Amino acid sequence: MGCAVTPPDAQRPELTLLQGQYLAFVRAYTLIHREPPAEADMQRFFRVTPPSVHRMVVTLAERGLIARTPGQARSLRVLVPPEELPPLEDPAAHEDT
């Protein structure tokens, strides 16, 4: 998946590879569907469990990388400028065969 993304803004924390992929997914999904993804959409795309997706969403919100309204479905907003996001990759391309 390449190396970690280091945003030029010194105030913004460094993204892990996986965090960058989640942010890129939320942005791409929102552009395509005109609404943010539900956690179930992220679960299907990344092929992970519901608790894993929820933990990532909470982490991204705590780090100030996304905004969300607790208790409101499809309320995610990516706060990282698009030019600072990595390209979205197919998670299946990295699975062991």
C-alpha positions in Angstrom: 0.0 0.0 0.0 2.9 2.4 -0.1 4.2 4.5 2.8 2.3 6.5 5.4 0.9 9.9 4.3 2.5 12.8 5.9 0.3 15.9 5.6 2.2 19.1 5.0 0.2 20.8 7.8 2.3 20.4 10.9 -0.9 20.6 13.0 -2.4 17.5 11.4 -1.4 14.2 12.7 0.3 11.7 10.4 -2.0 9.1 8.9 -1.5 5.4 9.1 -1.9 3.5 5.8 -5.3 2.1 7.0 -6.6 5.5 8.2 -5.7 7.0 4.8 -7.6 4.3 3.1 -10.7 4.8 5.2 -10.6 8.5 4.6 -10.1 8.0 0.9 -13.1 5.5 0.9 -15.4 8.0 2.7 -14.5 10.7 0.3 -14.9 8.5 -2.9 -18.2 7.0 -1.6 -19.6 10.4 -0.8 -18.7 11.8 -4.3 -20.3 8.8 -6.0 -23.4 8.4 -3.9 -23.9 12.0 -2.8 -24.1 10.9 0.8 -21.5 9.5 3.2 -21.2 5.7 3.7 -22.8 3.8 6.5 -20.4 1.8 8.7 -21.9 -1.3 7.0 -20.7 0.0 3.6 -17.1 0.3 5.0 -17.4 -3.2 6.5 -18.2 -4.7 3.1 -15.5 -2.8 1.3 -12.7 -3.5 3.7 -14.0 -7.0 4.6 -13.8 -6.4 8.4 -16.1 -6.8 11.3 -18.6 -4.1 12.5 -16.5 -3.4 15.7 -13.4 -2.9 13.6 -15.1 -0.3 11.4 -16.7 1.5 14.4 -13.3 1.6 16.2 -11.7 3.2 13.1 -14.5 5.8 12.8 -14.1 6.7 16.5 -10.3 6.9 16.1 -10.6 9.1 13.0 -13.0 11.4 14.8 -10.9 11.6 17.9 -7.9 12.6 15.8 -9.9 15.3 14.1 -9.7 13.7 10.7 -13.4 13.3 10.2 -16.5 15.0 11.7 -19.6 13.0 12.6 -22.8 13.4 14.4 -23.2 10.6 17.0 -26.5 8.8 16.6 -27.1 10.2 13.1 -26.6 7.8 10.2 -24.4 8.7 7.3 -23.0 11.9 8.9 -19.3 11.4 8.2 -17.3 14.3 6.7 -13.7 14.1 5.9 -11.8 17.1 7.3 -8.5 16.3 5.4 -8.1 18.2 2.1 -8.5 15.8 -0.9 -5.0 16.5 -2.1 -3.6 15.1 1.1 -5.5 11.8 0.8 -3.8 8.7 -0.7 -5.4 7.0 -3.7 -8.0 4.4 -2.7 -6.8 0.9 -3.3 -8.7 -2.4 -3.6 -8.3 -4.2 -0.3 -8.6 -7.5 -2.1 -5.3 -6.8 -3.9 -3.5 -7.2 -0.6 -5.2 -10.4 0.6 -3.1 -13.5 0.9 -4.0 -16.1 -1.8 
